[in-house]
Amino acid sequence: MPELSRFFGIVIRMFAEPGSPHHAAHFHAYYQGEVGIFSFGPVELIGGSLPRKQRRLVEAWAELHETELTADWQRLQEGRSPISIEPLK
């Protein structure tokens, strides 16, 4: 699963199956053995869990980068590699 970004100990990854139907556009956020699955447009937790602070950081990051997330989702659906996204600072 390609890594899109990494910040404050959180790793953001996105997965797609080119040529196959997949779930709604989403990404996975990993933090210390926990994983949260987030949709975007709007940004919301749709599976898993993260500690509250990390969840809020991921939501803020995703809201700032919805355009890039959408573009990466499309790239993956087309069988292309995603482009890294700026981390939170």
HTML snippet that shows the backbone in 3Dmol.js (N, CA, C, O; Angstrom):
<script src="https://3Dmol.org/build/3Dmol-min.js"></script>
<div id="view" style="width:600px;height:400px;position:relative"></div>
<script>
const pdb = `
ATOM      1  N   MET A   1       0.853  -1.161   0.000  1.00  0.00           N
ATOM      2  CA  MET A   1       0.000   0.000   0.000  1.00  0.00           C
ATOM      3  C   MET A   1       0.908   1.236   0.000  1.00  0.00           C
ATOM      4  O   MET A   1       1.661   1.431   0.954  1.00  0.00           O
ATOM      5  N   PRO A   2       0.859   2.069  -1.034  1.00  0.00           N
ATOM      6  CA  PRO A   2       1.748   3.215  -1.130  1.00  0.00           C
ATOM      7  C   PRO A   2       1.571   4.214   0.020  1.00  0.00           C
ATOM      8  O   PRO A   2       0.457   4.484   0.468  1.00  0.00           O
ATOM      9  N   GLU A   3       2.694   4.747   0.479  1.00  0.00           N
ATOM     10  CA  GLU A   3       2.680   5.772   1.526  1.00  0.00           C
ATOM     11  C   GLU A   3       2.549   7.140   0.870  1.00  0.00           C
ATOM     12  O   GLU A   3       3.297   7.476  -0.048  1.00  0.00           O
ATOM     13  N   LEU A   4       1.582   7.929   1.356  1.00  0.00           N
ATOM     14  CA  LEU A   4       1.366   9.266   0.819  1.00  0.00           C
ATOM     15  C   LEU A   4       2.025  10.339   1.656  1.00  0.00           C
ATOM     16  O   LEU A   4       2.521  11.332   1.124  1.00  0.00           O
ATOM     17  N   SER A   5       2.034  10.141   2.978  1.00  0.00           N
ATOM     18  CA  SER A   5       2.573  11.165   3.857  1.00  0.00           C
ATOM     19  C   SER A   5       2.898  10.543   5.210  1.00  0.00           C
ATOM     20  O   SER A   5       2.449   9.446   5.542  1.00  0.00           O
ATOM     21  N   ARG A   6       3.703  11.290   5.986  1.00  0.00           N
ATOM     22  CA  ARG A   6       4.090  10.835   7.324  1.00  0.00           C
ATOM     23  C   ARG A   6       4.309  12.079   8.184  1.00  0.00           C
ATOM     24  O   ARG A   6       5.073  12.970   7.812  1.00  0.00           O
ATOM     25  N   PHE A   7       3.636  12.136   9.336  1.00  0.00           N
ATOM     26  CA  PHE A   7       3.797  13.278  10.235  1.00  0.00           C
ATOM     27  C   PHE A   7       3.404  12.883  11.654  1.00  0.00           C
ATOM     28  O   PHE A   7       2.448  12.137  11.866  1.00  0.00           O
ATOM     29  N   PHE A   8       4.162  13.397  12.618  1.00  0.00           N
ATOM     30  CA  PHE A   8       3.891  13.178  14.046  1.00  0.00           C
ATOM     31  C   PHE A   8       3.657  11.704  14.392  1.00  0.00           C
ATOM     32  O   PHE A   8       2.800  11.386  15.217  1.00  0.00           O
ATOM     33  N   GLY A   9       4.415  10.815  13.765  1.00  0.00           N
ATOM     34  CA  GLY A   9       4.290   9.387  14.032  1.00  0.00           C
ATOM     35  C   GLY A   9       3.126   8.710  13.325  1.00  0.00           C
ATOM     36  O   GLY A   9       2.875   7.525  13.542  1.00  0.00           O
ATOM     37  N   ILE A  10       2.418   9.443  12.488  1.00  0.00           N
ATOM     38  CA  ILE A  10       1.262   8.929  11.740  1.00  0.00           C
ATOM     39  C   ILE A  10       1.702   8.660  10.305  1.00  0.00           C
ATOM     40  O   ILE A  10       2.360   9.498   9.689  1.00  0.00           O
ATOM     41  N   VAL A  11       1.344   7.504   9.775  1.00  0.00           N
ATOM     42  CA  VAL A  11       1.663   7.159   8.385  1.00  0.00           C
ATOM     43  C   VAL A  11       0.350   7.075   7.613  1.00  0.00           C
ATOM     44  O   VAL A  11      -0.582   6.386   8.028  1.00  0.00           O
ATOM     45  N   ILE A  12       0.288   7.778   6.495  1.00  0.00           N
ATOM     46  CA  ILE A  12      -0.907   7.795   5.646  1.00  0.00           C
ATOM     47  C   ILE A  12      -0.628   6.955   4.403  1.00  0.00           C
ATOM     48  O   ILE A  12       0.359   7.170   3.699  1.00  0.00           O
ATOM     49  N   ARG A  13      -1.511   5.999   4.147  1.00  0.00           N
ATOM     50  CA  ARG A  13      -1.379   5.122   2.976  1.00  0.00           C
ATOM     51  C   ARG A  13      -2.712   5.059   2.233  1.00  0.00           C
ATOM     52  O   ARG A  13      -3.779   5.282   2.805  1.00  0.00           O
ATOM     53  N   MET A  14      -2.616   4.748   0.938  1.00  0.00           N
ATOM     54  CA  MET A  14      -3.822   4.606   0.125  1.00  0.00           C
ATOM     55  C   MET A  14      -3.665   3.363  -0.739  1.00  0.00           C
ATOM     56  O   MET A  14      -2.576   3.078  -1.236  1.00  0.00           O
ATOM     57  N   PHE A  15      -4.740   2.636  -0.913  1.00  0.00           N
ATOM     58  CA  PHE A  15      -4.731   1.389  -1.657  1.00  0.00           C
ATOM     59  C   PHE A  15      -5.840   1.420  -2.699  1.00  0.00           C
ATOM     60  O   PHE A  15      -6.917   1.961  -2.447  1.00  0.00           O
ATOM     61  N   ALA A  16      -5.589   0.859  -3.831  1.00  0.00           N
ATOM     62  CA  ALA A  16      -6.617   0.727  -4.870  1.00  0.00           C
ATOM     63  C   ALA A  16      -6.351  -0.536  -5.665  1.00  0.00           C
ATOM     64  O   ALA A  16      -5.237  -1.059  -5.670  1.00  0.00           O
ATOM     65  N   GLU A  17      -7.376  -1.018  -6.329  1.00  0.00           N
ATOM     66  CA  GLU A  17      -7.266  -2.186  -7.195  1.00  0.00           C
ATOM     67  C   GLU A  17      -7.565  -1.734  -8.614  1.00  0.00           C
ATOM     68  O   GLU A  17      -8.729  -1.699  -9.013  1.00  0.00           O
ATOM     69  N   PRO A  18      -6.542  -1.387  -9.384  1.00  0.00           N
ATOM     70  CA  PRO A  18      -6.779  -0.906 -10.751  1.00  0.00           C
ATOM     71  C   PRO A  18      -7.624  -1.881 -11.552  1.00  0.00           C
ATOM     72  O   PRO A  18      -7.384  -3.088 -11.554  1.00  0.00           O
ATOM     73  N   GLY A  19      -8.618  -1.328 -12.232  1.00  0.00           N
ATOM     74  CA  GLY A  19      -9.468  -2.152 -13.077  1.00  0.00           C
ATOM     75  C   GLY A  19     -10.551  -2.912 -12.337  1.00  0.00           C
ATOM     76  O   GLY A  19     -11.365  -3.595 -12.958  1.00  0.00           O
ATOM     77  N   SER A  20     -10.570  -2.802 -11.016  1.00  0.00           N
ATOM     78  CA  SER A  20     -11.587  -3.486 -10.218  1.00  0.00           C
ATOM     79  C   SER A  20     -12.354  -2.452  -9.409  1.00  0.00           C
ATOM     80  O   SER A  20     -11.793  -1.432  -9.009  1.00  0.00           O
ATOM     81  N   PRO A  21     -13.631  -2.709  -9.165  1.00  0.00           N
ATOM     82  CA  PRO A  21     -14.367  -1.779  -8.308  1.00  0.00           C
ATOM     83  C   PRO A  21     -13.793  -1.825  -6.896  1.00  0.00           C
ATOM     84  O   PRO A  21     -13.369  -2.881  -6.427  1.00  0.00           O
ATOM     85  N   HIS A  22     -13.782  -0.707  -6.238  1.00  0.00           N
ATOM     86  CA  HIS A  22     -13.245  -0.616  -4.892  1.00  0.00           C
ATOM     87  C   HIS A  22     -14.224   0.205  -4.064  1.00  0.00           C
ATOM     88  O   HIS A  22     -15.190   0.758  -4.590  1.00  0.00           O
ATOM     89  N   HIS A  23     -13.969   0.274  -2.795  1.00  0.00           N
ATOM     90  CA  HIS A  23     -14.814   1.059  -1.904  1.00  0.00           C
ATOM     91  C   HIS A  23     -14.780   2.532  -2.305  1.00  0.00           C
ATOM     92  O   HIS A  23     -14.070   2.915  -3.234  1.00  0.00           O
ATOM     93  N   ALA A  24     -15.542   3.342  -1.606  1.00  0.00           N
ATOM     94  CA  ALA A  24     -15.496   4.783  -1.817  1.00  0.00           C
ATOM     95  C   ALA A  24     -14.070   5.275  -1.564  1.00  0.00           C
ATOM     96  O   ALA A  24     -13.292   4.624  -0.866  1.00  0.00           O
ATOM     97  N   ALA A  25     -13.745   6.410  -2.132  1.00  0.00           N
ATOM     98  CA  ALA A  25     -12.404   6.974  -1.976  1.00  0.00           C
ATOM     99  C   ALA A  25     -12.071   7.103  -0.492  1.00  0.00           C
ATOM    100  O   ALA A  25     -12.839   7.668   0.287  1.00  0.00           O
ATOM    101  N   HIS A  26     -10.904   6.563  -0.119  1.00  0.00           N
ATOM    102  CA  HIS A  26     -10.515   6.575   1.294  1.00  0.00           C
ATOM    103  C   HIS A  26      -9.009   6.376   1.434  1.00  0.00           C
ATOM    104  O   HIS A  26      -8.320   6.023   0.477  1.00  0.00           O
ATOM    105  N   PHE A  27      -8.522   6.608   2.638  1.00  0.00           N
ATOM    106  CA  PHE A  27      -7.122   6.341   2.945  1.00  0.00           C
ATOM    107  C   PHE A  27      -7.040   5.737   4.336  1.00  0.00           C
ATOM    108  O   PHE A  27      -7.999   5.783   5.106  1.00  0.00           O
ATOM    109  N   HIS A  28      -5.880   5.172   4.646  1.00  0.00           N
ATOM    110  CA  HIS A  28      -5.639   4.536   5.936  1.00  0.00           C
ATOM    111  C   HIS A  28      -4.593   5.347   6.694  1.00  0.00           C
ATOM    112  O   HIS A  28      -3.586   5.759   6.118  1.00  0.00           O
ATOM    113  N   ALA A  29      -4.829   5.576   7.975  1.00  0.00           N
ATOM    114  CA  ALA A  29      -3.875   6.285   8.831  1.00  0.00           C
ATOM    115  C   ALA A  29      -3.424   5.325   9.925  1.00  0.00           C
ATOM    116  O   ALA A  29      -4.251   4.773  10.651  1.00  0.00           O
ATOM    117  N   TYR A  30      -2.119   5.126  10.041  1.00  0.00           N
ATOM    118  CA  TYR A  30      -1.546   4.189  11.006  1.00  0.00           C
ATOM    119  C   TYR A  30      -0.818   4.959  12.100  1.00  0.00           C
ATOM    120  O   TYR A  30      -0.060   5.890  11.828  1.00  0.00           O
ATOM    121  N   TYR A  31      -1.065   4.550  13.344  1.00  0.00           N
ATOM    122  CA  TYR A  31      -0.381   5.178  14.471  1.00  0.00           C
ATOM    123  C   TYR A  31      -0.232   4.144  15.585  1.00  0.00           C
ATOM    124  O   TYR A  31      -1.230   3.673  16.131  1.00  0.00           O
ATOM    125  N   GLN A  32       0.981   3.797  15.917  1.00  0.00           N
ATOM    126  CA  GLN A  32       1.303   2.885  17.016  1.00  0.00           C
ATOM    127  C   GLN A  32       0.383   1.659  17.086  1.00  0.00           C
ATOM    128  O   GLN A  32      -0.236   1.396  18.117  1.00  0.00           O
ATOM    129  N   GLY A  33       0.305   0.936  16.006  1.00  0.00           N
ATOM    130  CA  GLY A  33      -0.459  -0.304  15.982  1.00  0.00           C
ATOM    131  C   GLY A  33      -1.955  -0.131  15.781  1.00  0.00           C
ATOM    132  O   GLY A  33      -2.682  -1.122  15.724  1.00  0.00           O
ATOM    133  N   GLU A  34      -2.430   1.099  15.672  1.00  0.00           N
ATOM    134  CA  GLU A  34      -3.851   1.345  15.410  1.00  0.00           C
ATOM    135  C   GLU A  34      -3.999   1.867  13.993  1.00  0.00           C
ATOM    136  O   GLU A  34      -3.071   2.445  13.428  1.00  0.00           O
ATOM    137  N   VAL A  35      -5.168   1.659  13.432  1.00  0.00           N
ATOM    138  CA  VAL A  35      -5.431   2.156  12.080  1.00  0.00           C
ATOM    139  C   VAL A  35      -6.833   2.753  12.024  1.00  0.00           C
ATOM    140  O   VAL A  35      -7.800   2.196  12.544  1.00  0.00           O
ATOM    141  N   GLY A  36      -6.896   3.893  11.380  1.00  0.00           N
ATOM    142  CA  GLY A  36      -8.178   4.530  11.109  1.00  0.00           C
ATOM    143  C   GLY A  36      -8.341   4.619   9.607  1.00  0.00           C
ATOM    144  O   GLY A  36      -7.382   4.906   8.890  1.00  0.00           O
ATOM    145  N   ILE A  37      -9.539   4.378   9.133  1.00  0.00           N
ATOM    146  CA  ILE A  37      -9.837   4.473   7.702  1.00  0.00           C
ATOM    147  C   ILE A  37     -10.738   5.684   7.522  1.00  0.00           C
ATOM    148  O   ILE A  37     -11.792   5.792   8.150  1.00  0.00           O
ATOM    149  N   PHE A  38     -10.307   6.590   6.657  1.00  0.00           N
ATOM    150  CA  PHE A  38     -11.002   7.869   6.482  1.00  0.00           C
ATOM    151  C   PHE A  38     -11.461   8.047   5.046  1.00  0.00           C
ATOM    152  O   PHE A  38     -10.709   7.790   4.106  1.00  0.00           O
ATOM    153  N   SER A  39     -12.699   8.487   4.886  1.00  0.00           N
ATOM    154  CA  SER A  39     -13.163   8.918   3.574  1.00  0.00           C
ATOM    155  C   SER A  39     -12.776  10.390   3.435  1.00  0.00           C
ATOM    156  O   SER A  39     -12.418  11.042   4.416  1.00  0.00           O
ATOM    157  N   PHE A  40     -12.852  10.897   2.225  1.00  0.00           N
ATOM    158  CA  PHE A  40     -12.636  12.331   2.028  1.00  0.00           C
ATOM    159  C   PHE A  40     -13.661  12.823   1.029  1.00  0.00           C
ATOM    160  O   PHE A  40     -14.048  12.132   0.086  1.00  0.00           O
ATOM    161  N   GLY A  41     -14.085  14.060   1.282  1.00  0.00           N
ATOM    162  CA  GLY A  41     -15.155  14.673   0.497  1.00  0.00           C
ATOM    163  C   GLY A  41     -16.520  14.217   0.951  1.00  0.00           C
ATOM    164  O   GLY A  41     -17.272  13.695   0.127  1.00  0.00           O
ATOM    165  N   PRO A  42     -16.892  14.378   2.207  1.00  0.00           N
ATOM    166  CA  PRO A  42     -16.200  15.012   3.341  1.00  0.00           C
ATOM    167  C   PRO A  42     -15.260  14.035   4.064  1.00  0.00           C
ATOM    168  O   PRO A  42     -15.343  12.817   3.902  1.00  0.00           O
ATOM    169  N   VAL A  43     -14.373  14.617   4.859  1.00  0.00           N
ATOM    170  CA  VAL A  43     -13.430  13.823   5.642  1.00  0.00           C
ATOM    171  C   VAL A  43     -14.156  13.274   6.862  1.00  0.00           C
ATOM    172  O   VAL A  43     -14.711  14.030   7.659  1.00  0.00           O
ATOM    173  N   GLU A  44     -14.147  11.939   7.002  1.00  0.00           N
ATOM    174  CA  GLU A  44     -14.727  11.333   8.195  1.00  0.00           C
ATOM    175  C   GLU A  44     -14.161   9.929   8.407  1.00  0.00           C
ATOM    176  O   GLU A  44     -13.810   9.225   7.460  1.00  0.00           O
ATOM    177  N   LEU A  45     -14.087   9.554   9.671  1.00  0.00           N
ATOM    178  CA  LEU A  45     -13.615   8.221  10.037  1.00  0.00           C
ATOM    179  C   LEU A  45     -14.702   7.216   9.671  1.00  0.00           C
ATOM    180  O   LEU A  45     -15.837   7.333  10.134  1.00  0.00           O
ATOM    181  N   ILE A  46     -14.361   6.227   8.840  1.00  0.00           N
ATOM    182  CA  ILE A  46     -15.363   5.244   8.409  1.00  0.00           C
ATOM    183  C   ILE A  46     -15.045   3.840   8.908  1.00  0.00           C
ATOM    184  O   ILE A  46     -15.840   2.919   8.724  1.00  0.00           O
ATOM    185  N   GLY A  47     -13.882   3.674   9.540  1.00  0.00           N
ATOM    186  CA  GLY A  47     -13.521   2.367  10.065  1.00  0.00           C
ATOM    187  C   GLY A  47     -12.311   2.468  10.967  1.00  0.00           C
ATOM    188  O   GLY A  47     -11.535   3.419  10.872  1.00  0.00           O
ATOM    189  N   GLY A  48     -12.147   1.496  11.839  1.00  0.00           N
ATOM    190  CA  GLY A  48     -11.006   1.467  12.737  1.00  0.00           C
ATOM    191  C   GLY A  48     -11.081   2.572  13.773  1.00  0.00           C
ATOM    192  O   GLY A  48     -12.146   3.132  14.034  1.00  0.00           O
ATOM    193  N   SER A  49      -9.933   2.876  14.359  1.00  0.00           N
ATOM    194  CA  SER A  49      -9.893   3.940  15.365  1.00  0.00           C
ATOM    195  C   SER A  49      -8.468   4.438  15.541  1.00  0.00           C
ATOM    196  O   SER A  49      -7.500   3.732  15.257  1.00  0.00           O
ATOM    197  N   LEU A  50      -8.366   5.653  16.010  1.00  0.00           N
ATOM    198  CA  LEU A  50      -7.096   6.279  16.373  1.00  0.00           C
ATOM    199  C   LEU A  50      -7.337   7.035  17.675  1.00  0.00           C
ATOM    200  O   LEU A  50      -8.475   7.395  17.978  1.00  0.00           O
ATOM    201  N   PRO A  51      -6.282   7.279  18.448  1.00  0.00           N
ATOM    202  CA  PRO A  51      -6.449   8.143  19.613  1.00  0.00           C
ATOM    203  C   PRO A  51      -6.996   9.507  19.155  1.00  0.00           C
ATOM    204  O   PRO A  51      -6.748   9.938  18.029  1.00  0.00           O
ATOM    205  N   ARG A  52      -7.730  10.162  20.029  1.00  0.00           N
ATOM    206  CA  ARG A  52      -8.423  11.402  19.674  1.00  0.00           C
ATOM    207  C   ARG A  52      -7.487  12.450  19.055  1.00  0.00           C
ATOM    208  O   ARG A  52      -7.813  13.039  18.024  1.00  0.00           O
ATOM    209  N   LYS A  53      -6.340  12.681  19.676  1.00  0.00           N
ATOM    210  CA  LYS A  53      -5.410  13.699  19.171  1.00  0.00           C
ATOM    211  C   LYS A  53      -4.955  13.372  17.752  1.00  0.00           C
ATOM    212  O   LYS A  53      -4.956  14.245  16.885  1.00  0.00           O
ATOM    213  N   GLN A  54      -4.571  12.133  17.513  1.00  0.00           N
ATOM    214  CA  GLN A  54      -4.097  11.736  16.183  1.00  0.00           C
ATOM    215  C   GLN A  54      -5.243  11.781  15.169  1.00  0.00           C
ATOM    216  O   GLN A  54      -5.037  12.160  14.016  1.00  0.00           O
ATOM    217  N   ARG A  55      -6.437  11.398  15.594  1.00  0.00           N
ATOM    218  CA  ARG A  55      -7.587  11.472  14.690  1.00  0.00           C
ATOM    219  C   ARG A  55      -7.801  12.912  14.242  1.00  0.00           C
ATOM    220  O   ARG A  55      -8.037  13.162  13.060  1.00  0.00           O
ATOM    221  N   ARG A  56      -7.722  13.851  15.159  1.00  0.00           N
ATOM    222  CA  ARG A  56      -7.925  15.263  14.818  1.00  0.00           C
ATOM    223  C   ARG A  56      -6.829  15.768  13.887  1.00  0.00           C
ATOM    224  O   ARG A  56      -7.105  16.546  12.974  1.00  0.00           O
ATOM    225  N   LEU A  57      -5.585  15.333  14.109  1.00  0.00           N
ATOM    226  CA  LEU A  57      -4.490  15.715  13.219  1.00  0.00           C
ATOM    227  C   LEU A  57      -4.723  15.187  11.801  1.00  0.00           C
ATOM    228  O   LEU A  57      -4.533  15.908  10.822  1.00  0.00           O
ATOM    229  N   VAL A  58      -5.132  13.932  11.705  1.00  0.00           N
ATOM    230  CA  VAL A  58      -5.389  13.330  10.388  1.00  0.00           C
ATOM    231  C   VAL A  58      -6.537  14.048   9.694  1.00  0.00           C
ATOM    232  O   VAL A  58      -6.453  14.334   8.500  1.00  0.00           O
ATOM    233  N   GLU A  59      -7.602  14.342  10.422  1.00  0.00           N
ATOM    234  CA  GLU A  59      -8.738  15.042   9.815  1.00  0.00           C
ATOM    235  C   GLU A  59      -8.334  16.425   9.308  1.00  0.00           C
ATOM    236  O   GLU A  59      -8.736  16.834   8.219  1.00  0.00           O
ATOM    237  N   ALA A  60      -7.534  17.146  10.105  1.00  0.00           N
ATOM    238  CA  ALA A  60      -7.075  18.476   9.687  1.00  0.00           C
ATOM    239  C   ALA A  60      -6.198  18.373   8.436  1.00  0.00           C
ATOM    240  O   ALA A  60      -6.355  19.147   7.492  1.00  0.00           O
ATOM    241  N   TRP A  61      -5.276  17.408   8.442  1.00  0.00           N
ATOM    242  CA  TRP A  61      -4.399  17.202   7.288  1.00  0.00           C
ATOM    243  C   TRP A  61      -5.223  16.885   6.039  1.00  0.00           C
ATOM    244  O   TRP A  61      -4.982  17.450   4.973  1.00  0.00           O
ATOM    245  N   ALA A  62      -6.189  15.986   6.172  1.00  0.00           N
ATOM    246  CA  ALA A  62      -6.994  15.574   5.019  1.00  0.00           C
ATOM    247  C   ALA A  62      -7.840  16.723   4.478  1.00  0.00           C
ATOM    248  O   ALA A  62      -8.012  16.847   3.265  1.00  0.00           O
ATOM    249  N   GLU A  63      -8.365  17.557   5.358  1.00  0.00           N
ATOM    250  CA  GLU A  63      -9.140  18.700   4.892  1.00  0.00           C
ATOM    251  C   GLU A  63      -8.268  19.674   4.107  1.00  0.00           C
ATOM    252  O   GLU A  63      -8.716  20.262   3.122  1.00  0.00           O
ATOM    253  N   LEU A  64      -7.029  19.840   4.544  1.00  0.00           N
ATOM    254  CA  LEU A  64      -6.099  20.723   3.834  1.00  0.00           C
ATOM    255  C   LEU A  64      -5.695  20.163   2.469  1.00  0.00           C
ATOM    256  O   LEU A  64      -5.355  20.920   1.560  1.00  0.00           O
ATOM    257  N   HIS A  65      -5.734  18.838   2.329  1.00  0.00           N
ATOM    258  CA  HIS A  65      -5.196  18.190   1.130  1.00  0.00           C
ATOM    259  C   HIS A  65      -6.230  17.345   0.371  1.00  0.00           C
ATOM    260  O   HIS A  65      -5.871  16.368  -0.286  1.00  0.00           O
ATOM    261  N   GLU A  66      -7.501  17.719   0.462  1.00  0.00           N
ATOM    262  CA  GLU A  66      -8.534  16.937  -0.235  1.00  0.00           C
ATOM    263  C   GLU A  66      -8.307  16.865  -1.741  1.00  0.00           C
ATOM    264  O   GLU A  66      -8.551  15.828  -2.358  1.00  0.00           O
ATOM    265  N   THR A  67      -7.846  17.953  -2.330  1.00  0.00           N
ATOM    266  CA  THR A  67      -7.604  17.957  -3.782  1.00  0.00           C
ATOM    267  C   THR A  67      -6.527  16.943  -4.153  1.00  0.00           C
ATOM    268  O   THR A  67      -6.681  16.186  -5.112  1.00  0.00           O
ATOM    269  N   GLU A  68      -5.432  16.934  -3.384  1.00  0.00           N
ATOM    270  CA  GLU A  68      -4.350  15.993  -3.656  1.00  0.00           C
ATOM    271  C   GLU A  68      -4.778  14.555  -3.382  1.00  0.00           C
ATOM    272  O   GLU A  68      -4.393  13.644  -4.115  1.00  0.00           O
ATOM    273  N   LEU A  69      -5.567  14.347  -2.338  1.00  0.00           N
ATOM    274  CA  LEU A  69      -6.066  13.000  -2.038  1.00  0.00           C
ATOM    275  C   LEU A  69      -6.936  12.484  -3.182  1.00  0.00           C
ATOM    276  O   LEU A  69      -6.822  11.328  -3.588  1.00  0.00           O
ATOM    277  N   THR A  70      -7.798  13.346  -3.691  1.00  0.00           N
ATOM    278  CA  THR A  70      -8.661  12.960  -4.810  1.00  0.00           C
ATOM    279  C   THR A  70      -7.829  12.618  -6.041  1.00  0.00           C
ATOM    280  O   THR A  70      -8.109  11.640  -6.734  1.00  0.00           O
ATOM    281  N   ALA A  71      -6.811  13.423  -6.308  1.00  0.00           N
ATOM    282  CA  ALA A  71      -5.945  13.168  -7.467  1.00  0.00           C
ATOM    283  C   ALA A  71      -5.189  11.848  -7.292  1.00  0.00           C
ATOM    284  O   ALA A  71      -5.078  11.068  -8.238  1.00  0.00           O
ATOM    285  N   ASP A  72      -4.674  11.596  -6.093  1.00  0.00           N
ATOM    286  CA  ASP A  72      -3.962  10.336  -5.850  1.00  0.00           C
ATOM    287  C   ASP A  72      -4.897   9.145  -5.967  1.00  0.00           C
ATOM    288  O   ASP A  72      -4.506   8.108  -6.504  1.00  0.00           O
ATOM    289  N   TRP A  73      -6.122   9.272  -5.478  1.00  0.00           N
ATOM    290  CA  TRP A  73      -7.099   8.189  -5.602  1.00  0.00           C
ATOM    291  C   TRP A  73      -7.311   7.857  -7.085  1.00  0.00           C
ATOM    292  O   TRP A  73      -7.320   6.690  -7.476  1.00  0.00           O
ATOM    293  N   GLN A  74      -7.479   8.901  -7.898  1.00  0.00           N
ATOM    294  CA  GLN A  74      -7.693   8.695  -9.331  1.00  0.00           C
ATOM    295  C   GLN A  74      -6.468   8.050  -9.972  1.00  0.00           C
ATOM    296  O   GLN A  74      -6.599   7.139 -10.790  1.00  0.00           O
ATOM    297  N   ARG A  75      -5.280   8.519  -9.602  1.00  0.00           N
ATOM    298  CA  ARG A  75      -4.048   7.938 -10.154  1.00  0.00           C
ATOM    299  C   ARG A  75      -3.981   6.441  -9.838  1.00  0.00           C
ATOM    300  O   ARG A  75      -3.668   5.635 -10.715  1.00  0.00           O
ATOM    301  N   LEU A  76      -4.272   6.073  -8.603  1.00  0.00           N
ATOM    302  CA  LEU A  76      -4.218   4.659  -8.212  1.00  0.00           C
ATOM    303  C   LEU A  76      -5.259   3.836  -8.962  1.00  0.00           C
ATOM    304  O   LEU A  76      -4.982   2.703  -9.353  1.00  0.00           O
ATOM    305  N   GLN A  77      -6.445   4.388  -9.167  1.00  0.00           N
ATOM    306  CA  GLN A  77      -7.488   3.673  -9.901  1.00  0.00           C
ATOM    307  C   GLN A  77      -7.071   3.419 -11.344  1.00  0.00           C
ATOM    308  O   GLN A  77      -7.509   2.453 -11.969  1.00  0.00           O
ATOM    309  N   GLU A  78      -6.219   4.297 -11.864  1.00  0.00           N
ATOM    310  CA  GLU A  78      -5.730   4.160 -13.238  1.00  0.00           C
ATOM    311  C   GLU A  78      -4.474   3.296 -13.319  1.00  0.00           C
ATOM    312  O   GLU A  78      -3.917   3.112 -14.401  1.00  0.00           O
ATOM    313  N   GLY A  79      -4.025   2.766 -12.179  1.00  0.00           N
ATOM    314  CA  GLY A  79      -2.844   1.923 -12.163  1.00  0.00           C
ATOM    315  C   GLY A  79      -1.544   2.692 -12.101  1.00  0.00           C
ATOM    316  O   GLY A  79      -0.476   2.122 -12.324  1.00  0.00           O
ATOM    317  N   ARG A  80      -1.616   3.980 -11.802  1.00  0.00           N
ATOM    318  CA  ARG A  80      -0.420   4.810 -11.704  1.00  0.00           C
ATOM    319  C   ARG A  80      -0.032   5.002 -10.239  1.00  0.00           C
ATOM    320  O   ARG A  80      -0.837   4.758  -9.340  1.00  0.00           O
ATOM    321  N   SER A  81       1.170   5.428 -10.012  1.00  0.00           N
ATOM    322  CA  SER A  81       1.658   5.676  -8.648  1.00  0.00           C
ATOM    323  C   SER A  81       1.137   7.003  -8.130  1.00  0.00           C
ATOM    324  O   SER A  81       1.004   7.961  -8.892  1.00  0.00           O
ATOM    325  N   PRO A  82       0.836   7.066  -6.822  1.00  0.00           N
ATOM    326  CA  PRO A  82       0.386   8.328  -6.249  1.00  0.00           C
ATOM    327  C   PRO A  82       1.569   9.284  -6.070  1.00  0.00           C
ATOM    328  O   PRO A  82       2.728   8.877  -6.144  1.00  0.00           O
ATOM    329  N   ILE A  83       1.258  10.542  -5.837  1.00  0.00           N
ATOM    330  CA  ILE A  83       2.262  11.559  -5.573  1.00  0.00           C
ATOM    331  C   ILE A  83       2.229  11.867  -4.081  1.00  0.00           C
ATOM    332  O   ILE A  83       1.154  12.018  -3.501  1.00  0.00           O
ATOM    333  N   SER A  84       3.400  11.961  -3.459  1.00  0.00           N
ATOM    334  CA  SER A  84       3.475  12.261  -2.027  1.00  0.00           C
ATOM    335  C   SER A  84       2.768  13.570  -1.713  1.00  0.00           C
ATOM    336  O   SER A  84       2.726  14.485  -2.536  1.00  0.00           O
ATOM    337  N   ILE A  85       2.215  13.643  -0.513  1.00  0.00           N
ATOM    338  CA  ILE A  85       1.491  14.834  -0.064  1.00  0.00           C
ATOM    339  C   ILE A  85       2.227  15.437   1.125  1.00  0.00           C
ATOM    340  O   ILE A  85       2.695  14.717   2.006  1.00  0.00           O
ATOM    341  N   GLU A  86       2.322  16.733   1.141  1.00  0.00           N
ATOM    342  CA  GLU A  86       3.001  17.488   2.203  1.00  0.00           C
ATOM    343  C   GLU A  86       2.476  17.062   3.584  1.00  0.00           C
ATOM    344  O   GLU A  86       1.264  16.981   3.787  1.00  0.00           O
ATOM    345  N   PRO A  87       3.369  16.794   4.516  1.00  0.00           N
ATOM    346  CA  PRO A  87       2.923  16.442   5.885  1.00  0.00           C
ATOM    347  C   PRO A  87       2.488  17.678   6.661  1.00  0.00           C
ATOM    348  O   PRO A  87       2.781  18.805   6.262  1.00  0.00           O
ATOM    349  N   LEU A  88       1.788  17.460   7.769  1.00  0.00           N
ATOM    350  CA  LEU A  88       1.508  18.549   8.707  1.00  0.00           C
ATOM    351  C   LEU A  88       2.811  18.964   9.347  1.00  0.00           C
ATOM    352  O   LEU A  88       3.690  18.132   9.570  1.00  0.00           O
ATOM    353  N   LYS A  89       2.942  20.233   9.643  1.00  0.00           N
ATOM    354  CA  LYS A  89       4.153  20.729  10.298  1.00  0.00           C
ATOM    355  C   LYS A  89       3.786  21.515  11.526  1.00  0.00           C
ATOM    356  O   LYS A  89       4.667  22.020  12.222  1.00  0.00           O
TER     357      LYS A  89
END
`;
const viewer = $3Dmol.createViewer("view");
viewer.addModel(pdb, "pdb");
viewer.setStyle({}, {cartoon: {color: "spectrum"}});
viewer.zoomTo();
viewer.render();
</script>
